[in-house]
Amino acid sequence: MQEKKRNHPKEKLELHARNKHKKRYNLKELGETVPELLPFVFENKYGDESIDFFNPEAVKTLNKALLKHYYGIDNWDLPEGYLTPPIPGRADYIHNIADLLTEDNYEEIPKGNKVKCVDIGVGANCVYPIIGNYEYGWSFLATDIDKVALQNAENISKTNNLLNMEFRLQSDSKNIFYGVFKKDELYDATICNPPFHASAEEAQMGTVRKLKSLSRNREDRNKIASKDNPILNFAGQNNELWCEGGEKGFVRKMILESKDYKDRCMWFTTQVSKESNLKSIYRALRKAGVEDIRTLSMGQGTKKSRIIAWTFLSGRRRELWAKKRWGK
């Protein structure tokens, strides 16, 4: 028996005003763009069209459709077991960074390839550079410690003729900026979605919780019981999910390294998912002697997150930076 149909808001108000994904997915339209999506579409108990978010192939195909429909990406795929990111959340990050840069550019969004961003840990999906390049024409340096991920991201860029993108392997997994920032290079913003967990075991438990929340029935939940079950793999590779010290340790390391590049990047930014990490991160920023700190709220559904941004440049120096680099 079908349950009473739910009333959905016309727009997801928690998403950025310029986010293309504020409305519910139109799966019919997306299926016309990428027909491979249609076999995964079904009517849920409320009479709404949906896909099974427990199924990794369904989620990957949805992302493929979103990237083609909204961002003109014809060729996009992932190696088996790599992270399939939520596109609306990635888009929100990019739009928030655009707003941040706008503050120092006479309230005009800086566009074009003169704006140079660094994606720390681009992953195999290349989503941040795709959206930033499409929406604003920005150029990107994309880095990662994983050769397979970096090669896949570079292949996405090449096969879709995406311009102004460079890919560099971070050969030392203990470093973030060291080794990939070359002498005399200047960047306008860094972007990062750091590993969340502090150990493989913690990451495994987090993945199990996530999958159980997505599963539609008891049979699916039982499939998750074995930690060796291959269905867990679609949540990401180890280096995408955890690092020593977890999210807090990674961001504190990023802050420490950023001091050595304080005159070569206008805004350093990173996502921080865990609210309990903020106190330690703010303390590290104050200790580093930053000029300004911003906390930019983001949200998708019931999940709340934020971007932490910091700069070592005064407001006047940022205005001069923007004028010289972006032509205002």
Sequence and secondary structure as in RCSB ss.txt:
>XXXX:A:sequence
MQEKKRNHPKEKLELHARNKHKKRYNLKELGETVPELLPFVFENKYGDESIDFFNPEAVKTLNKALLKHYYGIDN
WDLPEGYLTPPIPGRADYIHNIADLLTEDNYEEIPKGNKVKCVDIGVGANCVYPIIGNYEYGWSFLATDIDKVAL
QNAENISKTNNLLNMEFRLQSDSKNIFYGVFKKDELYDATICNPPFHASAEEAQMGTVRKLKSLSRNREDRNKIA
SKDNPILNFAGQNNELWCEGGEKGFVRKMILESKDYKDRCMWFTTQVSKESNLKSIYRALRKAGVEDIRTLSMGQ
GTKKSRIIAWTFLSGRRRELWAKKRWGK
>XXXX:A:secstr
         SS TTS TT TTSS   HHHHHHH GGGGGGEEE TTS EEE TT HHHHHHHHHHHHHHHH    
    TT     HHHHHHHHHHHHHHHHTTTTT    STTSEEEEET TTT HHHHHHHHHH  EEEEEES HHHH
HHHHHHHHHTT  SEEEEE   TT SSTTTS TT  EEEEEE    BSSHHHHHHHHHHHHHHH  SHHHHHHTS
STT GGGGGG  HHHHB TTHHHHHHHHHHHHHGGGTTTEEEEEEEE  GGGHHHHHHHHHHHT SEEEEEEEEE
TTEEEEEEEEESS HHHHHHHHHHHH  
